[in-house]
Amino acid sequence: MDLHRRMVEAYPAVAVRELIANALIHQDFHVSSAGPLIELFPDRLEISNPGQPLMEVDQAILQAEIEQLPTPDFRTSGDSTIAVLYGPRSTDSMTREERIRAVYWHACLKFVTQQPVTNSTIRARFALNDASKASRMLAEAVEAVEAVEAVEANMLAPKDPNAGRRYMQYLPYWAA
């Protein structure tokens, strides 16, 4: 029996490096009692720092999408910013909010590469065999846009609302 040790990264090094660099660079130096904090949990990595983000957090790191990890979560709490990078897990174990955020990031990545988001791209991204499950995920994202929390949810809008269901394509809400 020949055994080999293989290293598997739970988090993309590029994403971790960028989050830590941003926490160091963009911290609020007026807060003398606190600095950046990195916490590693079994299912996630949290990086927090004093100060509000200097850029829209929706534009941060696409590496998690490329690596097909659950989408990072960026929160502001009082005068600090928290970035949460989640480890690998199945779509079924994601919350509704996490699925919606993941579909949104998928749409952003597709938008910058000038490709439409469709049921089949969602199936490929989330390794789904069931087209109806992909349709439900898209519907959740579109409903979030149509609801009051549209901007907070950061979701999708149909590219052409009059397209038939079979030919429907989606864009990030800000690109529609």
C-alpha positions in Angstrom: 0.0 0.0 0.0 1.4 3.3 -1.1 0.1 6.3 0.9 0.6 9.9 -0.1 -0.2 13.0 1.7 -2.1 15.6 -0.3 -2.7 19.2 0.8 -6.1 20.5 0.1 -6.8 24.2 0.8 -10.2 24.9 2.3 -9.9 28.6 1.3 -8.3 30.0 -1.8 -4.9 31.6 -0.8 -5.6 34.6 -3.1 -8.9 35.3 -1.3 -7.4 35.0 2.2 -4.4 37.1 1.3 -6.6 39.9 -0.1 -9.0 39.9 2.9 -6.1 40.1 5.3 -4.4 42.8 3.3 -7.6 44.8 3.1 -8.1 44.4 6.9 -4.6 45.7 7.6 -4.7 48.6 5.1 -8.3 49.8 5.7 -8.4 49.7 9.4 -9.4 52.8 11.4 -6.3 53.9 13.1 -8.3 56.3 15.3 -9.5 53.2 17.2 -6.4 52.5 19.4 -7.9 49.7 21.4 -8.5 47.3 18.5 -6.9 46.0 15.4 -7.5 43.3 12.8 -8.7 40.0 14.2 -8.5 36.7 12.3 -10.7 33.8 13.6 -10.7 30.3 12.2 -13.8 28.1 12.8 -14.5 24.6 11.6 -16.7 25.9 8.7 -15.5 29.4 8.1 -12.7 32.0 8.4 -13.7 35.5 9.8 -11.5 38.5 9.4 -12.6 41.7 11.2 -11.1 45.1 11.6 -12.1 48.5 13.1 -13.5 50.9 10.5 -16.1 50.9 7.7 -15.2 49.5 4.3 -13.8 52.0 1.8 -15.3 50.2 -1.2 -18.5 48.4 -1.9 -18.1 45.0 -0.5 -20.1 43.5 -3.4 -17.1 44.2 -5.7 -14.7 42.2 -3.5 -13.1 38.8 -4.2 -14.5 36.7 -7.0 -12.0 34.0 -6.2 -14.5 32.2 -3.9 -16.9 32.0 -6.9 -14.2 30.7 -9.2 -13.3 28.0 -6.6 -17.0 27.2 -6.2 -17.1 27.9 -2.5 -20.1 29.4 -0.7 -20.0 33.1 -1.3 -18.2 35.3 1.3 -20.2 37.4 3.6 -19.2 41.0 4.3 -20.9 42.8 7.2 -20.5 46.1 9.0 -21.2 46.1 12.7 -21.0 49.4 14.4 -17.6 50.8 13.4 -16.1 47.6 12.3 -16.1 45.4 9.2 -16.3 41.6 9.2 -15.4 39.4 6.2 -16.5 35.8 6.5 -15.0 33.2 4.1 -16.8 29.9 4.2 -15.3 26.5 3.6 -16.6 24.0 1.0 -20.1 22.7 1.5 -23.1 21.5 -0.6 -25.9 23.7 -1.9 -28.4 21.8 0.3 -26.6 22.9 3.4 -26.7 26.6 2.5 -29.3 29.0 3.9 -31.6 30.8 1.6 -29.6 34.0 2.0 -26.4 32.1 1.2 -27.9 30.6 -1.9 -29.1 34.0 -3.1 -25.7 35.6 -2.4 -24.0 32.7 -4.3 -26.3 33.2 -7.3 -25.6 36.9 -7.3 -21.9 36.4 -7.3 -22.3 33.9 -10.1 -24.2 36.5 -12.1 -21.5 39.1 -11.4 -18.8 36.8 -12.7 -20.8 35.9 -15.8 -21.5 39.6 -16.4 -17.9 40.6 -16.4 -17.1 37.8 -18.8 -20.1 38.9 -21.0 -22.0 35.6 -20.5 -25.6 35.3 -19.6 -26.8 33.5 -16.4 -29.2 30.7 -17.3 -30.7 27.6 -15.6 -27.9 25.6 -17.2 -25.1 27.9 -15.8 -26.6 27.6 -12.4 -26.8 23.8 -12.7 -23.1 23.7 -13.7 -22.0 26.2 -11.0 -23.7 24.3 -8.2 -23.3 20.8 -9.6 -27.0 20.2 -9.8 -28.7 17.5 -11.8 -32.2 18.9 -11.2 -33.2 21.8 -13.5 -36.1 22.6 -11.1 -33.8 23.2 -8.2 -31.8 25.6 -10.4 -35.0 27.3 -11.3 -36.0 27.7 -7.7 -32.6 29.2 -6.9 -33.0 31.7 -9.7 -36.6 32.5 -8.6 -35.3 33.2 -5.0 -32.8 35.7 -6.4 -35.3 37.4 -8.6 -37.9 37.6 -5.8 -35.3 39.2 -3.6 -34.9 42.0 -6.2 -38.6 42.5 -6.5 -39.1 42.6 -2.7 -38.3 45.6 -0.5 -34.9 44.3 0.4 -33.7 44.4 -3.3 -30.6 46.5 -2.8 -29.7 44.8 0.5 -30.2 41.4 -1.1 -27.9 42.2 -4.0 -29.6 39.9 -6.5 -30.7 39.3 -10.1 -33.0 40.9 -12.6 -34.2 39.3 -15.8 -32.3 40.5 -18.9 -35.5 40.5 -20.8 -38.6 40.1 -18.6 -40.7 39.1 -21.7 -38.5 36.2 -22.7 -40.1 32.8 -22.3 -39.1 30.8 -19.3 -37.0 28.5 -21.4 -35.0 31.4 -22.9 -34.7 33.5 -19.7 -31.3 35.1 -19.0 -30.4 37.1 -15.9 -28.1 40.0 -14.9 -27.0 41.4 -11.6 -29.7 43.9 -10.5 -27.3 46.9 -11.0 -26.7 45.9 -14.6 -30.3 45.5 -15.7 
